[in-house]
Amino acid sequence: MQTDNPVKVRRKESGRPAHEIAHPELVPALEKLVDPATRGDPESPLRWTCKSTRALSAEMFAKYGLRVGDKTVARLLRSRGYSLQAAPEYARGRKAAPSDRDGQFEYINGI
C-alpha cells in the first residue's frame, strides 16, 4: 500500500558518515596513488588519471588497507576536479600527453 505522503524515517544527516569523514587518511592516500598517473595540461583545470576507479580501489586496499568502493573513488576524484575520461585528442593518440612531450624535449636537448 502506497501513500501519497511519504514519511521520512531518518533525521537529516543521520546514517553512516561519508568515507572521507570516517577515514581522514583516505583522501591523502588517494592523492598519493593518483598523482604519478595524472594527465592533462597543467594550465588547464581539466585533469584525469590513467588508472581506473576499480584499479585505484584495489590499490587502496593493497597499499593502505582501506576498503573503498570504485564508486566512492569516482566520487572523490570528481570532487577534486578529475575527469574520469581522457580528452578525446589524448585518448585517440593524436596528441602526446604532457609527460610524453617532456621526454621528447629532454631527448632533443640531449642531442
PAKE-953362 format. One record per atom (N, C-alpha, C, O, CB): residue number from 1; atom name; y, x, z. Coordinates in steps of 0.2 Angstrom, whole numbers. Glycine has a CB too. Layout:
# residues N
{i = NUM	at = CA	v = Y	u = X	w = Z}
...
This chain:
# residues 111
{i = 1	at = N	v = -6	u = 4	w = 0}
{i = 1	at = CA	v = 0	u = 0	w = 0}
{i = 1	at = C	v = 6	u = 4	w = 0}
{i = 1	at = O	v = 7	u = 9	w = 4}
{i = 1	at = CB	v = 0	u = -5	w = 6}
{i = 2	at = N	v = 10	u = 3	w = -5}
{i = 2	at = CA	v = 16	u = 7	w = -6}
{i = 2	at = C	v = 22	u = 3	w = -3}
{i = 2	at = O	v = 23	u = -3	w = -5}
{i = 2	at = CB	v = 17	u = 10	w = -13}
{i = 3	at = N	v = 27	u = 7	w = 0}
{i = 3	at = CA	v = 33	u = 3	w = 2}
{i = 3	at = C	v = 39	u = 6	w = -2}
{i = 3	at = O	v = 39	u = 11	w = -5}
{i = 3	at = CB	v = 35	u = 4	w = 10}
{i = 4	at = N	v = 44	u = 2	w = -3}
{i = 4	at = CA	v = 50	u = 4	w = -6}
{i = 4	at = C	v = 54	u = 8	w = -2}
{i = 4	at = O	v = 58	u = 12	w = -5}
{i = 4	at = CB	v = 54	u = -2	w = -8}
{i = 5	at = N	v = 53	u = 9	w = 4}
{i = 5	at = CA	v = 57	u = 13	w = 8}
{i = 5	at = C	v = 53	u = 18	w = 12}
{i = 5	at = O	v = 51	u = 17	w = 17}
{i = 5	at = CB	v = 61	u = 8	w = 14}
{i = 6	at = N	v = 52	u = 24	w = 9}
{i = 6	at = CA	v = 48	u = 29	w = 12}
{i = 6	at = C	v = 51	u = 32	w = 18}
{i = 6	at = O	v = 57	u = 33	w = 18}
{i = 6	at = CB	v = 46	u = 35	w = 7}
{i = 7	at = N	v = 47	u = 33	w = 23}
{i = 7	at = CA	v = 50	u = 35	w = 30}
{i = 7	at = C	v = 48	u = 43	w = 30}
{i = 7	at = O	v = 42	u = 45	w = 29}
{i = 7	at = CB	v = 46	u = 32	w = 36}
{i = 8	at = N	v = 53	u = 47	w = 31}
{i = 8	at = CA	v = 52	u = 54	w = 32}
{i = 8	at = C	v = 49	u = 55	w = 39}
{i = 8	at = O	v = 51	u = 53	w = 44}
{i = 8	at = CB	v = 58	u = 58	w = 31}
{i = 9	at = N	v = 43	u = 59	w = 39}
{i = 9	at = CA	v = 39	u = 61	w = 45}
{i = 9	at = C	v = 42	u = 67	w = 48}
{i = 9	at = O	v = 42	u = 67	w = 54}
{i = 9	at = CB	v = 32	u = 62	w = 43}
{i = 10	at = N	v = 44	u = 72	w = 44}
{i = 10	at = CA	v = 47	u = 78	w = 47}
{i = 10	at = C	v = 54	u = 78	w = 47}
{i = 10	at = O	v = 58	u = 75	w = 43}
{i = 10	at = CB	v = 44	u = 84	w = 43}
{i = 11	at = N	v = 57	u = 82	w = 52}
{i = 11	at = CA	v = 64	u = 83	w = 53}
{i = 11	at = C	v = 66	u = 88	w = 47}
{i = 11	at = O	v = 61	u = 92	w = 45}
{i = 11	at = CB	v = 66	u = 86	w = 60}
{i = 12	at = N	v = 72	u = 88	w = 46}
{i = 12	at = CA	v = 74	u = 93	w = 41}
{i = 12	at = C	v = 73	u = 100	w = 44}
{i = 12	at = O	v = 74	u = 102	w = 49}
{i = 12	at = CB	v = 82	u = 92	w = 40}
{i = 13	at = N	v = 71	u = 105	w = 39}
{i = 13	at = CA	v = 69	u = 112	w = 40}
{i = 13	at = C	v = 64	u = 113	w = 45}
{i = 13	at = O	v = 63	u = 118	w = 48}
{i = 13	at = CB	v = 75	u = 115	w = 43}
{i = 14	at = N	v = 59	u = 108	w = 46}
{i = 14	at = CA	v = 54	u = 109	w = 50}
{i = 14	at = C	v = 48	u = 111	w = 46}
{i = 14	at = O	v = 49	u = 111	w = 40}
{i = 14	at = CB	v = 52	u = 102	w = 54}
{i = 15	at = N	v = 42	u = 113	w = 49}
{i = 15	at = CA	v = 37	u = 116	w = 45}
{i = 15	at = C	v = 37	u = 123	w = 45}
{i = 15	at = O	v = 40	u = 126	w = 49}
{i = 15	at = CB	v = 37	u = 113	w = 37}
{i = 16	at = N	v = 33	u = 126	w = 40}
{i = 16	at = CA	v = 32	u = 133	w = 40}
{i = 16	at = C	v = 39	u = 137	w = 38}
{i = 16	at = O	v = 42	u = 134	w = 34}
{i = 16	at = CB	v = 27	u = 136	w = 36}
{i = 17	at = N	v = 41	u = 142	w = 41}
{i = 17	at = CA	v = 47	u = 146	w = 39}
{i = 17	at = C	v = 45	u = 150	w = 32}
{i = 17	at = O	v = 39	u = 151	w = 31}
{i = 17	at = CB	v = 49	u = 151	w = 44}
{i = 18	at = N	v = 50	u = 151	w = 29}
{i = 18	at = CA	v = 49	u = 155	w = 22}
{i = 18	at = C	v = 46	u = 161	w = 24}
{i = 18	at = O	v = 47	u = 164	w = 29}
{i = 18	at = CB	v = 56	u = 155	w = 19}
{i = 19	at = N	v = 42	u = 164	w = 19}
{i = 19	at = CA	v = 39	u = 170	w = 19}
{i = 19	at = C	v = 43	u = 176	w = 21}
{i = 19	at = O	v = 42	u = 180	w = 26}
{i = 19	at = CB	v = 35	u = 172	w = 13}
{i = 20	at = N	v = 49	u = 176	w = 18}
{i = 20	at = CA	v = 54	u = 182	w = 19}
{i = 20	at = C	v = 57	u = 181	w = 26}
{i = 20	at = O	v = 59	u = 186	w = 29}
{i = 20	at = CB	v = 59	u = 182	w = 14}
{i = 21	at = N	v = 57	u = 175	w = 30}
{i = 21	at = CA	v = 59	u = 175	w = 36}
{i = 21	at = C	v = 54	u = 177	w = 41}
{i = 21	at = O	v = 55	u = 180	w = 46}
{i = 21	at = CB	v = 62	u = 168	w = 38}
{i = 22	at = N	v = 48	u = 174	w = 40}
{i = 22	at = CA	v = 42	u = 176	w = 44}
{i = 22	at = C	v = 40	u = 183	w = 44}
{i = 22	at = O	v = 38	u = 186	w = 49}
{i = 22	at = CB	v = 36	u = 171	w = 42}
{i = 23	at = N	v = 41	u = 186	w = 38}
{i = 23	at = CA	v = 39	u = 193	w = 37}
{i = 23	at = C	v = 45	u = 197	w = 34}
{i = 23	at = O	v = 46	u = 198	w = 28}
{i = 23	at = CB	v = 33	u = 194	w = 33}
{i = 24	at = N	v = 50	u = 199	w = 39}
{i = 24	at = CA	v = 56	u = 203	w = 36}
{i = 24	at = C	v = 54	u = 209	w = 32}
{i = 24	at = O	v = 58	u = 211	w = 28}
{i = 24	at = CB	v = 60	u = 204	w = 42}
{i = 25	at = N	v = 48	u = 212	w = 33}
{i = 25	at = CA	v = 46	u = 218	w = 29}
{i = 25	at = C	v = 44	u = 216	w = 22}
{i = 25	at = O	v = 43	u = 221	w = 18}
{i = 25	at = CB	v = 41	u = 222	w = 32}
{i = 26	at = N	v = 44	u = 210	w = 20}
{i = 26	at = CA	v = 41	u = 208	w = 14}
{i = 26	at = C	v = 46	u = 210	w = 8}
{i = 26	at = O	v = 44	u = 213	w = 3}
{i = 26	at = CB	v = 40	u = 200	w = 14}
{i = 27	at = N	v = 52	u = 208	w = 8}
{i = 27	at = CA	v = 57	u = 210	w = 3}
{i = 27	at = C	v = 58	u = 217	w = 2}
{i = 27	at = O	v = 58	u = 219	w = -4}
{i = 27	at = CB	v = 64	u = 206	w = 5}
{i = 28	at = N	v = 59	u = 221	w = 7}
{i = 28	at = CA	v = 59	u = 228	w = 6}
{i = 28	at = C	v = 53	u = 231	w = 2}
{i = 28	at = O	v = 53	u = 236	w = -2}
{i = 28	at = CB	v = 61	u = 232	w = 12}
{i = 29	at = N	v = 47	u = 229	w = 4}
{i = 29	at = CA	v = 41	u = 231	w = 1}
{i = 29	at = C	v = 40	u = 229	w = -6}
{i = 29	at = O	v = 38	u = 233	w = -10}
{i = 29	at = CB	v = 35	u = 228	w = 5}
{i = 30	at = N	v = 43	u = 223	w = -8}
{i = 30	at = CA	v = 43	u = 221	w = -15}
{i = 30	at = C	v = 48	u = 225	w = -19}
{i = 30	at = O	v = 46	u = 227	w = -24}
{i = 30	at = CB	v = 45	u = 213	w = -15}
{i = 31	at = N	v = 53	u = 226	w = -16}
{i = 31	at = CA	v = 58	u = 231	w = -20}
{i = 31	at = C	v = 55	u = 237	w = -21}
{i = 31	at = O	v = 57	u = 240	w = -26}
{i = 31	at = CB	v = 65	u = 231	w = -15}
{i = 32	at = N	v = 52	u = 240	w = -16}
{i = 32	at = CA	v = 49	u = 247	w = -17}
{i = 32	at = C	v = 43	u = 247	w = -23}
{i = 32	at = O	v = 43	u = 251	w = -27}
{i = 32	at = CB	v = 45	u = 249	w = -11}
{i = 33	at = N	v = 40	u = 241	w = -24}
{i = 33	at = CA	v = 35	u = 241	w = -29}
{i = 33	at = C	v = 38	u = 239	w = -36}
{i = 33	at = O	v = 36	u = 242	w = -41}
{i = 33	at = CB	v = 30	u = 235	w = -27}
{i = 34	at = N	v = 43	u = 236	w = -36}
{i = 34	at = CA	v = 46	u = 234	w = -42}
{i = 34	at = C	v = 51	u = 239	w = -45}
{i = 34	at = O	v = 52	u = 240	w = -51}
{i = 34	at = CB	v = 50	u = 227	w = -41}
{i = 35	at = N	v = 54	u = 243	w = -41}
{i = 35	at = CA	v = 60	u = 247	w = -43}
{i = 35	at = C	v = 57	u = 252	w = -48}
{i = 35	at = O	v = 61	u = 253	w = -53}
{i = 35	at = CB	v = 62	u = 251	w = -37}
{i = 36	at = N	v = 52	u = 256	w = -48}
{i = 36	at = CA	v = 50	u = 260	w = -53}
{i = 36	at = C	v = 48	u = 257	w = -60}
{i = 36	at = O	v = 49	u = 260	w = -65}
{i = 36	at = CB	v = 44	u = 264	w = -51}
{i = 37	at = N	v = 47	u = 251	w = -59}
{i = 37	at = CA	v = 45	u = 247	w = -66}
{i = 37	at = C	v = 50	u = 242	w = -68}
{i = 37	at = O	v = 49	u = 238	w = -72}
{i = 37	at = CB	v = 38	u = 243	w = -64}
{i = 38	at = N	v = 56	u = 243	w = -66}
{i = 38	at = CA	v = 62	u = 239	w = -68}
{i = 38	at = C	v = 64	u = 241	w = -75}
{i = 38	at = O	v = 65	u = 247	w = -76}
{i = 38	at = CB	v = 67	u = 239	w = -63}
{i = 39	at = N	v = 65	u = 236	w = -79}
{i = 39	at = CA	v = 68	u = 237	w = -85}
{i = 39	at = C	v = 75	u = 233	w = -86}
{i = 39	at = O	v = 76	u = 229	w = -82}
{i = 39	at = CB	v = 63	u = 235	w = -91}
{i = 40	at = N	v = 78	u = 235	w = -91}
{i = 40	at = CA	v = 84	u = 232	w = -93}
{i = 40	at = C	v = 90	u = 236	w = -93}
{i = 40	at = O	v = 90	u = 242	w = -90}
{i = 40	at = CB	v = 86	u = 226	w = -88}
{i = 41	at = N	v = 95	u = 234	w = -96}
{i = 41	at = CA	v = 102	u = 238	w = -97}
{i = 41	at = C	v = 105	u = 239	w = -90}
{i = 41	at = O	v = 106	u = 233	w = -87}
{i = 41	at = CB	v = 106	u = 235	w = -102}
{i = 42	at = N	v = 106	u = 245	w = -87}
{i = 42	at = CA	v = 110	u = 245	w = -81}
{i = 42	at = C	v = 116	u = 241	w = -81}
{i = 42	at = O	v = 119	u = 239	w = -75}
{i = 42	at = CB	v = 110	u = 252	w = -79}
{i = 43	at = N	v = 120	u = 241	w = -86}
{i = 43	at = CA	v = 126	u = 237	w = -87}
{i = 43	at = C	v = 126	u = 230	w = -86}
{i = 43	at = O	v = 130	u = 226	w = -85}
{i = 43	at = CB	v = 130	u = 240	w = -93}
{i = 44	at = N	v = 120	u = 227	w = -88}
{i = 44	at = CA	v = 119	u = 220	w = -89}
{i = 44	at = C	v = 116	u = 217	w = -82}
{i = 44	at = O	v = 112	u = 221	w = -79}
{i = 44	at = CB	v = 114	u = 219	w = -95}
{i = 45	at = N	v = 117	u = 211	w = -80}
{i = 45	at = CA	v = 114	u = 208	w = -74}
{i = 45	at = C	v = 107	u = 206	w = -75}
{i = 45	at = O	v = 104	u = 205	w = -70}
{i = 45	at = CB	v = 118	u = 202	w = -72}
{i = 46	at = N	v = 105	u = 206	w = -82}
{i = 46	at = CA	v = 98	u = 204	w = -83}
{i = 46	at = C	v = 93	u = 210	w = -82}
{i = 46	at = O	v = 94	u = 215	w = -85}
{i = 46	at = CB	v = 97	u = 202	w = -90}
{i = 47	at = N	v = 88	u = 209	w = -77}
{i = 47	at = CA	v = 83	u = 214	w = -76}
{i = 47	at = C	v = 76	u = 211	w = -76}
{i = 47	at = O	v = 76	u = 205	w = -75}
{i = 47	at = CB	v = 84	u = 218	w = -69}
{i = 48	at = N	v = 71	u = 215	w = -78}
{i = 48	at = CA	v = 65	u = 212	w = -77}
{i = 48	at = C	v = 60	u = 218	w = -76}
{i = 48	at = O	v = 62	u = 224	w = -76}
{i = 48	at = CB	v = 63	u = 209	w = -84}
{i = 49	at = N	v = 54	u = 216	w = -74}
{i = 49	at = CA	v = 49	u = 221	w = -72}
{i = 49	at = C	v = 43	u = 220	w = -77}
{i = 49	at = O	v = 41	u = 215	w = -79}
{i = 49	at = CB	v = 47	u = 220	w = -65}
{i = 50	at = N	v = 39	u = 226	w = -78}
{i = 50	at = CA	v = 34	u = 226	w = -82}
{i = 50	at = C	v = 27	u = 223	w = -79}
{i = 50	at = O	v = 23	u = 222	w = -82}
{i = 50	at = CB	v = 32	u = 233	w = -84}
{i = 51	at = N	v = 28	u = 223	w = -72}
{i = 51	at = CA	v = 22	u = 221	w = -68}
{i = 51	at = C	v = 22	u = 213	w = -68}
{i = 51	at = O	v = 27	u = 210	w = -67}
{i = 51	at = CB	v = 22	u = 224	w = -61}
{i = 52	at = N	v = 16	u = 210	w = -68}
{i = 52	at = CA	v = 15	u = 203	w = -67}
{i = 52	at = C	v = 16	u = 201	w = -60}
{i = 52	at = O	v = 15	u = 205	w = -56}
{i = 52	at = CB	v = 8	u = 200	w = -71}
{i = 53	at = N	v = 17	u = 195	w = -59}
{i = 53	at = CA	v = 18	u = 192	w = -52}
{i = 53	at = C	v = 11	u = 193	w = -48}
{i = 53	at = O	v = 11	u = 194	w = -42}
{i = 53	at = CB	v = 20	u = 185	w = -52}
{i = 54	at = N	v = 6	u = 192	w = -52}
{i = 54	at = CA	v = -1	u = 192	w = -49}
{i = 54	at = C	v = -3	u = 200	w = -47}
{i = 54	at = O	v = -5	u = 201	w = -42}
{i = 54	at = CB	v = -7	u = 190	w = -54}
{i = 55	at = N	v = -1	u = 204	w = -52}
{i = 55	at = CA	v = -2	u = 211	w = -50}
{i = 55	at = C	v = 2	u = 213	w = -44}
{i = 55	at = O	v = 0	u = 217	w = -40}
{i = 55	at = CB	v = 0	u = 216	w = -56}
{i = 56	at = N	v = 9	u = 211	w = -44}
{i = 56	at = CA	v = 13	u = 213	w = -38}
{i = 56	at = C	v = 10	u = 210	w = -32}
{i = 56	at = O	v = 10	u = 213	w = -26}
{i = 56	at = CB	v = 20	u = 210	w = -39}
{i = 57	at = N	v = 7	u = 204	w = -32}
{i = 57	at = CA	v = 4	u = 200	w = -26}
{i = 57	at = C	v = -2	u = 204	w = -24}
{i = 57	at = O	v = -2	u = 206	w = -18}
{i = 57	at = CB	v = 2	u = 193	w = -28}
{i = 58	at = N	v = -6	u = 207	w = -28}
{i = 58	at = CA	v = -12	u = 211	w = -26}
{i = 58	at = C	v = -10	u = 217	w = -23}
{i = 58	at = O	v = -13	u = 220	w = -19}
{i = 58	at = CB	v = -16	u = 212	w = -32}
{i = 59	at = N	v = -5	u = 220	w = -26}
{i = 59	at = CA	v = -2	u = 227	w = -24}
{i = 59	at = C	v = 1	u = 226	w = -17}
{i = 59	at = O	v = 1	u = 231	w = -13}
{i = 59	at = CB	v = 3	u = 230	w = -29}
{i = 60	at = N	v = 4	u = 221	w = -16}
{i = 60	at = CA	v = 7	u = 220	w = -9}
{i = 60	at = C	v = 2	u = 220	w = -4}
{i = 60	at = O	v = 3	u = 223	w = 2}
{i = 60	at = CB	v = 11	u = 213	w = -9}
{i = 61	at = N	v = -4	u = 217	w = -5}
{i = 61	at = CA	v = -9	u = 217	w = 0}
{i = 61	at = C	v = -12	u = 223	w = 0}
{i = 61	at = O	v = -14	u = 226	w = 6}
{i = 61	at = CB	v = -14	u = 211	w = -2}
{i = 62	at = N	v = -14	u = 227	w = -6}
{i = 62	at = CA	v = -17	u = 233	w = -5}
{i = 62	at = C	v = -13	u = 239	w = -2}
{i = 62	at = O	v = -16	u = 242	w = 2}
{i = 62	at = CB	v = -19	u = 235	w = -13}
{i = 63	at = N	v = -6	u = 239	w = -3}
{i = 63	at = CA	v = -2	u = 244	w = 0}
{i = 63	at = C	v = 0	u = 243	w = 7}
{i = 63	at = O	v = 1	u = 247	w = 11}
{i = 63	at = CB	v = 3	u = 246	w = -5}
{i = 64	at = N	v = 2	u = 236	w = 8}
{i = 64	at = CA	v = 6	u = 235	w = 14}
{i = 64	at = C	v = 2	u = 230	w = 18}
{i = 64	at = O	v = 4	u = 228	w = 24}
{i = 64	at = CB	v = 13	u = 232	w = 12}
{i = 65	at = N	v = -3	u = 227	w = 16}
{i = 65	at = CA	v = -7	u = 222	w = 20}
{i = 65	at = C	v = -4	u = 215	w = 20}
{i = 65	at = O	v = -5	u = 211	w = 25}
{i = 65	at = CB	v = -8	u = 225	w = 26}
{i = 66	at = N	v = 1	u = 214	w = 16}
{i = 66	at = CA	v = 5	u = 207	w = 16}
{i = 66	at = C	v = 2	u = 203	w = 11}
{i = 66	at = O	v = 2	u = 204	w = 5}
{i = 66	at = CB	v = 12	u = 209	w = 14}
{i = 67	at = N	v = -1	u = 197	w = 13}
{i = 67	at = CA	v = -4	u = 192	w = 9}
{i = 67	at = C	v = 2	u = 187	w = 6}
{i = 67	at = O	v = 5	u = 184	w = 10}
{i = 67	at = CB	v = -10	u = 188	w = 12}
{i = 68	at = N	v = 3	u = 188	w = 0}
{i = 68	at = CA	v = 8	u = 184	w = -3}
{i = 68	at = C	v = 6	u = 181	w = -10}
{i = 68	at = O	v = 3	u = 185	w = -14}
{i = 68	at = CB	v = 15	u = 188	w = -3}
{i = 69	at = N	v = 7	u = 175	w = -11}
{i = 69	at = CA	v = 5	u = 172	w = -17}
{i = 69	at = C	v = 9	u = 174	w = -23}
{i = 69	at = O	v = 15	u = 176	w = -22}
{i = 69	at = CB	v = 5	u = 165	w = -17}
{i = 70	at = N	v = 7	u = 174	w = -29}
{i = 70	at = CA	v = 11	u = 176	w = -35}
{i = 70	at = C	v = 17	u = 171	w = -36}
{i = 70	at = O	v = 22	u = 173	w = -39}
{i = 70	at = CB	v = 6	u = 175	w = -41}
{i = 71	at = N	v = 16	u = 165	w = -34}
{i = 71	at = CA	v = 22	u = 160	w = -35}
{i = 71	at = C	v = 28	u = 162	w = -30}
{i = 71	at = O	v = 33	u = 162	w = -32}
{i = 71	at = CB	v = 20	u = 153	w = -33}
{i = 72	at = N	v = 26	u = 165	w = -24}
{i = 72	at = CA	v = 31	u = 167	w = -19}
{i = 72	at = C	v = 34	u = 173	w = -22}
{i = 72	at = O	v = 40	u = 174	w = -21}
{i = 72	at = CB	v = 28	u = 168	w = -12}
{i = 73	at = N	v = 30	u = 178	w = -25}
{i = 73	at = CA	v = 33	u = 184	w = -28}
{i = 73	at = C	v = 38	u = 182	w = -34}
{i = 73	at = O	v = 43	u = 185	w = -34}
{i = 73	at = CB	v = 27	u = 188	w = -31}
{i = 74	at = N	v = 36	u = 177	w = -38}
{i = 74	at = CA	v = 40	u = 175	w = -43}
{i = 74	at = C	v = 47	u = 172	w = -40}
{i = 74	at = O	v = 52	u = 174	w = -43}
{i = 74	at = CB	v = 37	u = 170	w = -47}
{i = 75	at = N	v = 46	u = 168	w = -35}
{i = 75	at = CA	v = 52	u = 165	w = -32}
{i = 75	at = C	v = 57	u = 171	w = -29}
{i = 75	at = O	v = 63	u = 170	w = -30}
{i = 75	at = CB	v = 51	u = 160	w = -27}
{i = 76	at = N	v = 54	u = 176	w = -26}
{i = 76	at = CA	v = 58	u = 181	w = -23}
{i = 76	at = C	v = 61	u = 185	w = -28}
{i = 76	at = O	v = 67	u = 187	w = -28}
{i = 76	at = CB	v = 54	u = 185	w = -19}
{i = 77	at = N	v = 58	u = 186	w = -34}
{i = 77	at = CA	v = 61	u = 190	w = -39}
{i = 77	at = C	v = 66	u = 187	w = -43}
{i = 77	at = O	v = 72	u = 189	w = -44}
{i = 77	at = CB	v = 55	u = 192	w = -45}
{i = 78	at = N	v = 65	u = 180	w = -44}
{i = 78	at = CA	v = 71	u = 176	w = -47}
{i = 78	at = C	v = 77	u = 176	w = -42}
{i = 78	at = O	v = 83	u = 176	w = -45}
{i = 78	at = CB	v = 68	u = 169	w = -48}
{i = 79	at = N	v = 76	u = 176	w = -36}
{i = 79	at = CA	v = 82	u = 175	w = -31}
{i = 79	at = C	v = 85	u = 182	w = -31}
{i = 79	at = O	v = 91	u = 182	w = -29}
{i = 79	at = CB	v = 79	u = 173	w = -24}
{i = 80	at = N	v = 82	u = 187	w = -33}
{i = 80	at = CA	v = 85	u = 194	w = -33}
{i = 80	at = C	v = 88	u = 196	w = -40}
{i = 80	at = O	v = 89	u = 202	w = -42}
{i = 80	at = CB	v = 81	u = 199	w = -31}
{i = 81	at = N	v = 88	u = 191	w = -45}
{i = 81	at = CA	v = 91	u = 192	w = -51}
{i = 81	at = C	v = 86	u = 195	w = -57}
{i = 81	at = O	v = 88	u = 197	w = -62}
{i = 81	at = CB	v = 96	u = 197	w = -51}
{i = 82	at = N	v = 80	u = 195	w = -55}
{i = 82	at = CA	v = 75	u = 197	w = -60}
{i = 82	at = C	v = 73	u = 191	w = -65}
{i = 82	at = O	v = 72	u = 185	w = -63}
{i = 82	at = CB	v = 69	u = 200	w = -57}
{i = 83	at = N	v = 72	u = 193	w = -71}
{i = 83	at = CA	v = 69	u = 188	w = -76}
{i = 83	at = C	v = 62	u = 189	w = -76}
{i = 83	at = O	v = 60	u = 195	w = -76}
{i = 83	at = CB	v = 73	u = 188	w = -83}
{i = 84	at = N	v = 58	u = 184	w = -77}
{i = 84	at = CA	v = 51	u = 185	w = -77}
{i = 84	at = C	v = 48	u = 186	w = -84}
{i = 84	at = O	v = 42	u = 186	w = -85}
{i = 84	at = CB	v = 47	u = 179	w = -74}
{i = 85	at = N	v = 53	u = 187	w = -89}
{i = 85	at = CA	v = 51	u = 189	w = -95}
{i = 85	at = C	v = 56	u = 194	w = -98}
{i = 85	at = O	v = 62	u = 193	w = -97}
{i = 85	at = CB	v = 50	u = 182	w = -100}
{i = 86	at = N	v = 53	u = 198	w = -102}
{i = 86	at = CA	v = 57	u = 203	w = -105}
{i = 86	at = C	v = 61	u = 200	w = -111}
{i = 86	at = O	v = 60	u = 195	w = -114}
{i = 86	at = CB	v = 53	u = 209	w = -108}
{i = 87	at = N	v = 67	u = 203	w = -112}
{i = 87	at = CA	v = 71	u = 201	w = -118}
{i = 87	at = C	v = 68	u = 202	w = -124}
{i = 87	at = O	v = 64	u = 206	w = -125}
{i = 87	at = CB	v = 78	u = 205	w = -118}
{i = 88	at = N	v = 68	u = 197	w = -129}
{i = 88	at = CA	v = 64	u = 197	w = -135}
{i = 88	at = C	v = 64	u = 204	w = -139}
{i = 88	at = O	v = 59	u = 206	w = -141}
{i = 88	at = CB	v = 67	u = 192	w = -140}
{i = 89	at = N	v = 70	u = 207	w = -139}
{i = 89	at = CA	v = 70	u = 213	w = -143}
{i = 89	at = C	v = 66	u = 219	w = -140}
{i = 89	at = O	v = 64	u = 223	w = -143}
{i = 89	at = CB	v = 78	u = 216	w = -144}
{i = 90	at = N	v = 66	u = 219	w = -133}
{i = 90	at = CA	v = 61	u = 224	w = -130}
{i = 90	at = C	v = 54	u = 222	w = -130}
{i = 90	at = O	v = 50	u = 226	w = -131}
{i = 90	at = CB	v = 63	u = 224	w = -122}
{i = 91	at = N	v = 53	u = 215	w = -130}
{i = 91	at = CA	v = 46	u = 213	w = -130}
{i = 91	at = C	v = 42	u = 214	w = -136}
{i = 91	at = O	v = 36	u = 215	w = -137}
{i = 91	at = CB	v = 46	u = 205	w = -128}
{i = 92	at = N	v = 46	u = 213	w = -142}
{i = 92	at = CA	v = 43	u = 214	w = -148}
{i = 92	at = C	v = 43	u = 221	w = -151}
{i = 92	at = O	v = 40	u = 223	w = -156}
{i = 92	at = CB	v = 47	u = 210	w = -153}
{i = 93	at = N	v = 46	u = 226	w = -147}
{i = 93	at = CA	v = 46	u = 233	w = -148}
{i = 93	at = C	v = 51	u = 235	w = -153}
{i = 93	at = O	v = 51	u = 241	w = -156}
{i = 93	at = CB	v = 39	u = 235	w = -151}
{i = 94	at = N	v = 56	u = 231	w = -155}
{i = 94	at = CA	v = 62	u = 233	w = -159}
{i = 94	at = C	v = 67	u = 237	w = -156}
{i = 94	at = O	v = 70	u = 241	w = -159}
{i = 94	at = CB	v = 65	u = 226	w = -162}
{i = 95	at = N	v = 67	u = 237	w = -150}
{i = 95	at = CA	v = 72	u = 241	w = -146}
{i = 95	at = C	v = 68	u = 245	w = -140}
{i = 95	at = O	v = 64	u = 242	w = -137}
{i = 95	at = CB	v = 78	u = 237	w = -143}
{i = 96	at = N	v = 70	u = 251	w = -140}
{i = 96	at = CA	v = 67	u = 255	w = -134}
{i = 96	at = C	v = 70	u = 253	w = -128}
{i = 96	at = O	v = 76	u = 252	w = -127}
{i = 96	at = CB	v = 68	u = 263	w = -135}
{i = 97	at = N	v = 66	u = 253	w = -122}
{i = 97	at = CA	v = 69	u = 252	w = -116}
{i = 97	at = C	v = 73	u = 258	w = -114}
{i = 97	at = O	v = 72	u = 263	w = -116}
{i = 97	at = CB	v = 63	u = 250	w = -111}
{i = 98	at = N	v = 78	u = 257	w = -109}
{i = 98	at = CA	v = 82	u = 262	w = -107}
{i = 98	at = C	v = 79	u = 268	w = -105}
{i = 98	at = O	v = 81	u = 274	w = -106}
{i = 98	at = CB	v = 87	u = 260	w = -102}
{i = 99	at = N	v = 73	u = 267	w = -101}
{i = 99	at = CA	v = 70	u = 273	w = -98}
{i = 99	at = C	v = 66	u = 277	w = -104}
{i = 99	at = O	v = 66	u = 283	w = -104}
{i = 99	at = CB	v = 64	u = 271	w = -93}
{i = 100	at = N	v = 64	u = 274	w = -109}
{i = 100	at = CA	v = 61	u = 277	w = -115}
{i = 100	at = C	v = 67	u = 281	w = -119}
{i = 100	at = O	v = 66	u = 287	w = -121}
{i = 100	at = CB	v = 58	u = 272	w = -120}
{i = 101	at = N	v = 73	u = 278	w = -119}
{i = 101	at = CA	v = 78	u = 282	w = -123}
{i = 101	at = C	v = 80	u = 288	w = -119}
{i = 101	at = O	v = 82	u = 293	w = -122}
{i = 101	at = CB	v = 85	u = 277	w = -123}
{i = 102	at = N	v = 80	u = 288	w = -112}
{i = 102	at = CA	v = 82	u = 294	w = -108}
{i = 102	at = C	v = 77	u = 299	w = -110}
{i = 102	at = O	v = 79	u = 305	w = -111}
{i = 102	at = CB	v = 81	u = 292	w = -101}
{i = 103	at = N	v = 71	u = 298	w = -111}
{i = 103	at = CA	v = 66	u = 303	w = -113}
{i = 103	at = C	v = 67	u = 306	w = -120}
{i = 103	at = O	v = 66	u = 312	w = -121}
{i = 103	at = CB	v = 59	u = 300	w = -112}
{i = 104	at = N	v = 69	u = 302	w = -124}
{i = 104	at = CA	v = 71	u = 304	w = -131}
{i = 104	at = C	v = 77	u = 308	w = -131}
{i = 104	at = O	v = 77	u = 314	w = -134}
{i = 104	at = CB	v = 72	u = 298	w = -135}
{i = 105	at = N	v = 82	u = 307	w = -127}
{i = 105	at = CA	v = 88	u = 311	w = -127}
{i = 105	at = C	v = 87	u = 317	w = -123}
{i = 105	at = O	v = 89	u = 323	w = -125}
{i = 105	at = CB	v = 94	u = 307	w = -123}
{i = 106	at = N	v = 82	u = 317	w = -118}
{i = 106	at = CA	v = 81	u = 324	w = -115}
{i = 106	at = C	v = 77	u = 328	w = -120}
{i = 106	at = O	v = 78	u = 334	w = -120}
{i = 106	at = CB	v = 76	u = 322	w = -109}
{i = 107	at = N	v = 73	u = 325	w = -124}
{i = 107	at = CA	v = 69	u = 329	w = -129}
{i = 107	at = C	v = 74	u = 332	w = -134}
{i = 107	at = O	v = 73	u = 338	w = -136}
{i = 107	at = CB	v = 64	u = 325	w = -132}
{i = 108	at = N	v = 78	u = 328	w = -136}
{i = 108	at = CA	v = 83	u = 330	w = -141}
{i = 108	at = C	v = 88	u = 336	w = -139}
{i = 108	at = O	v = 89	u = 341	w = -142}
{i = 108	at = CB	v = 88	u = 325	w = -144}
{i = 109	at = N	v = 90	u = 335	w = -132}
{i = 109	at = CA	v = 94	u = 340	w = -129}
{i = 109	at = C	v = 90	u = 347	w = -128}
{i = 109	at = O	v = 93	u = 352	w = -128}
{i = 109	at = CB	v = 97	u = 338	w = -123}
{i = 110	at = N	v = 84	u = 346	w = -127}
{i = 110	at = CA	v = 80	u = 352	w = -126}
{i = 110	at = C	v = 79	u = 356	w = -133}
{i = 110	at = O	v = 77	u = 362	w = -132}
{i = 110	at = CB	v = 73	u = 350	w = -123}
{i = 111	at = N	v = 80	u = 354	w = -138}
{i = 111	at = CA	v = 78	u = 357	w = -145}
{i = 111	at = C	v = 84	u = 362	w = -146}
{i = 111	at = O	v = 84	u = 366	w = -151}
{i = 111	at = CB	v = 78	u = 352	w = -151}
